[in-house]
Amino acid sequence: MVTMLTTIRLQQFRSYRDASFEISPGVNIVVGPNASGKTNLLEAVLLLARGSSYRAKDSQLVQSGADWARLDADLPTQHRTIKLSGPNMAKSFEFDGQQLARLHHSRMLPTVLFEPNNLFLFGGAPEARRAFLDDLIEQTDPSYASIRKQYRRVLAHRNALLKHSPHDIAQQLFVWNIRLSELAGQMVQRRTALVAFLNERAPALYGSLASDQKQLGLTYLSRFPLAGYETALLHKLDSSVALETARGFTLYGAHRDDLQATLNEKPVEAVASRGEIRSIVLVLKLLELAILAERTGKQPLLLLDDVFSELDSHRRQALTKHVAGYQTFITTTDADVVIQHFTNCHIIPLNAPAANHS
């Protein structure tokens, strides 16, 4: 199913007082100087598609000094509205006049965001790599958001006990250990399956992007084997109370796992060049697009936030080739750098200072 936005209106959202945009079903190039609101516009698209921002709390989305914000979008067969209002800037949704307290998974539009920080996926903290896996699973598995949220809550409770260290901590931890192990097992099972699927397709795609003949491999790294994961984790948690109490936090679980990329079976952090790392990240983003299209039955929206300037000509051409057929939003300060790669595109100029969009 083709998913596309046709118009967007932003009121008192971020840098926009009241601005409306016509959207093309193909490539939309958002061009303007720094601080003109380009990333804010992409953030609005993501909010309308999935119901949440990738970089801020809801209260930070309302324009400074305003007490409400509103976002509207038209799709071919639907009108959707998001409102932020009240003392805590509570968020509400309205689809074709129907009021909704939250955005159900079935109403979300699959979306892929590619922004400059993604280029440092390998070499940075494992948290970003776990988030890449979890965010992708969450868009394709309706139950995963709840599992992920429950895991965070249980982990927070467990860490609080470890920090306060009551005299009967082992007894109090026992119930949390069981629940953490159960939830971690469900997360790791899904993550492992996703990495195995990515690893089936990644080598060939990398080979088409890179100039060398190195073999790309992807592996899910966990302290415990998938078979018997929950039991092994529970045993480790039960036997590590003294150590974890001394450290004050949980040392074992799904929040400690990692995604490893290798070239010719060697970790990319040790052997890969800057260009090779960028090719690997580009491979993952292209596979993310394909997986979302296959598993949701919808064409994902693609948001490219100032990444064209970070890629060389060869990788720009590869990205251009693979995004054909997706509604795409590309931000840039230099339209000429992007336009040359597309035969048809729609320009959205942002020339006004960010604080004066109206």
N, C-alpha and C positions, 0 to 999 in steps of 0.2 A: 504494500500500500504506500502510495506517495504521500509524504507528509511535508507540508510547506506552509510558511507564513506569507500572507499577502500584504498586510499593513500592520504597523505597530504605532501605538501612541503612548508616550511617557509623560506623566504629570507629577511634578515635585519628586521625581526619582533621581537621586544622585545629583548630577550637574544639570539636569533637564527640568526647566520650569513647566513647559508644555511644548512637546515636540512630536511631530508625526512623520512617519517614514513609509514610503512605498517600497515593497520588497519584491525582488525578482525571484522566480522559482529556481534560477540557476546560481550563478556566482554574483555575490554582492560585495563590492569593494568599498569599505568604509575608510575614507582618506581624510586626513587632517593633521595639524601640528600636534605636538605633545600637549597634554592637558586640555584637549578639545572634546573629550568625552567618548573616544572610540571604544575603550575597554568597558566603559559604563554601558554602552549600547549592547555589546556582546553579553554583558552580565544580565541585562534586561531580557535578552532572547533566552538565555539559559533559565532565568527565573520563570518566564512564561512557559517554557518547555517542561521543566522538571520541578518547579515549585520552590527552589532554594538557590541561594547564591553559592559560589565556590570560594568566595574570599571574605565574606563579611556576615555579621549577624543582621537579622531583619531590621533592628532599630537603627543600623548604620546606613540603610538604603534610602531613607527619607532625606530629602534635601534639607540642608542646615536651616533651622528656623521654622520649618514647616511642621505641621502636626498630622499630616497624612500624605500618602503617596498612592498613585494608581497607575497600573499598567494594563493596556488593552491590546489584543491581537486578533486579527481576523485570519481564519483558515478557510479553505474552500467551502467547508460545510459546518463551520463552527465559529463562534465568537467567545473568547475567553478573557476574563478580567481578574486581576489580582489587586487587592486593596490592603494597605497597611495603615492602621489607625489606632487611636486609643493611647492610654498612658504607656503601654508597653509595646506599641506599634504591632499589635496583633495582626496576623495575616489571615485573609479570607479569600475564597475563590468563588467565581461565578462563571458558569458555562452555559451559554445560551439562556441566561436568566435564572438558571438553577443555582441556588446558594449551596456551597460546599465548605465544610469546616477544614478539610484537608484535601490534598491532591492524591487520589488513589493511584496506585501503580498503573492501572489500566488506562488512565487518562494522561499519563506522562508521554512526552515525545522523546524518543531516543536521541541523545545528543553526544557528540564527541568534541571536547575542548582540547585544543593544542596551543599551548602558550609557552613563552620562553623558558619558564622554570622546568618544563617537562624535558628540556634538552639536557638537564643535569640529573635525570632519573637515576642513572648509574654513576656512582662516585659520591652520591649524597647519602643521606640517612635511609635505612631500610623502610622507615615509615612511609615514604613516598611510593616505594615499590609495592608495599602491601596495599596502600590506598588505590593504586592503579588497578590491581586485581579486584579488590572489594567493590570499587565503584562500577567496574564493568559487570561483575556478577549481579550487583544490586539492580542494574538496569534490565537484566534478562531473567532474574529469578525473583518473583514477587515476595517470597518468604525471607529473602536474605537480609533486607533492611532491618526486620525485627530481630533476627538472630544477631546481627552486628550490634544493634542497640542494646540488646540484653547482655551481650558479652561485655560491652563497655561498662554497663551498670554493675555487673557482678565483679568485674575487675576493680572498679572504683571502691566497692564495699570491701573487698579483700585487702586492697592496699591500705584502706583506712584502718582496718584491724591490725595490720602489720606495723603501722606507724604508732598506734596507741599501745599495742602489746599488752592486752589484759592478761591476768594470771592464768586464765583458762583458754588461752588463744588457740591451742590445738583443737579443743572441742568446738570452739566457735568457727574455726576455719573449715571444719570438716564438711559442712553443708555447702559452703561456698566452693570448696574444692571439687565436689561432685558436679555442681552446676557449671563451673568454669570448664571442666573437662568435657562435659556433654556438648556445650556450645562450641568449644574449640574444635572438637571432633567434626561437628557439622560444617564449620568454616573451612577447616583444612581439607576436608573431602572435596568441597566445591572448588577451592583454590587449586588443589592438585589436578583436578579434572580440567580446569581452564588452562593451566600451564601446559599440560599434556597436549591439549588441542592446539594451543599457540605454537608449540614446538613442532607439530606436524607441518605447519604452513610457513613458519618463519624462515627456515633455511632457504627455500626456493625464492621467496620474496626478497630476502636480503641479497641473494645472488644476483637478482635483477637490478638492484639498486647500487650495489658496491662494485668498484672496479677490480677488486681482488677476488680470489677464489677461496677465501677462508670460510669455514663452516660455522654458522651460528647455531648455538644451542641454548635452550632455556630450561632451567631446573628449579623446582620448588624446594627450598632448603628448610628442613625442620629437624629439631633434635630427636624427634620420635618417628618411627615408621608409620605409614598410613594404616597398615594392618595392626589393630590393637592400640591405636593412638590414644583413645580415651583412657584405657586402663593404664597405659604407660605414663601418661601425664598425671593421672590421679595419684599413682604411686609416688611419682617424683614430688608432687606438691605435698603429700602427707609426710614424706621423709625429709623435707627441706625447710621445716618450720623455723629452726634455729637460724639457719643462714638467711632466710628471707626476712625474719624479724630483725636481724642485725642490719640488713640492707634497707629495710623499710618499704619494700615494694616487691611485686610478683616477678620472679625471674624466669618463669617457664609458662609457655602457652602460645596461642596463635599470634599474640601481639609481639612475639620475639622471632617469628619466622621471616623468611626473605625470599625474594626472586633473584636468581643468579643468571646472568647472561655470560656465555663463553664464546670465544673464537678459537677454533681448533682445540677445544677442550681446556682453554686457559681463561681465567676470569678476565673480563673486559677491562676492569679497573686497572689491571696490571699490564695488559698488552695492547689495548686498543688505542688508536689515534682519536683525536677530537672528531674527525670526519666519520670514522667508523662508529663511534658512539652515537652520533647524530643519525646515521643510517639505521642503527638498531632501534632507536626511539621512533623514527619514522615508520619502520616496519610494524612496531607495536600499535601505533596510532592507526595505520591503514588496516591492520587486522581487527582492531577495535571497531572500525566502521563496518567491516564485513560481517563480523559476529553479530553486531546489533541488528543489521539488516536481516540476517538469516534467522535469528532467534526471536525477533519481535514481529517480523513480517511487515515492518515499517522502514522507510528510508530515513536514516538518521540525519539530523541537522549537523553540519560541520562548522565549528567556530575556530578560526585561525587567528590568534591574537599576536600580531607582529612577529610571526615566525618566518615569513618569507625573507626578511632581511638577515635572518640568522642561518639560512641555508644557501649553499652554493648553487650554481646554475643547474648542475646535473640533478641535484635533489629537488630543486624547484620543479623541474620538468617531470620528474617521477611523481611528485605529489600531484601536480596538475593532471597527469594522465589518470591517476587512480581516483580522483574526486569527481570525475565526470558522472553526472546523474544524481548528485547530492545537492541539496540546497546548502550553499556555502556562504559564510560571512568571513571576510578577510580584512583585518585592520592594517593600515600602513600609513607612514608619513610621506611616502613617495609612490604615487599611483603608477608611475611609469614602470617601476620594478615589477609590479604585479600584472599590469594590463597586458604586457607583451606575451604572457603565457596563456592568455585566453582569447579566443576568437569572439566570444560574446560575454559581456559582463555588464553589470549595473553599478554605476558609481553613486555612492552616498557621501556627499561632501560635508565635512564638519569644519567650518571656517571660523565660527564664533568662539570667543573665549568660553571656557567650560562653565563659568558661573552665569553666563548670559543666554543660554539656549532657551529660546521661546518661540 
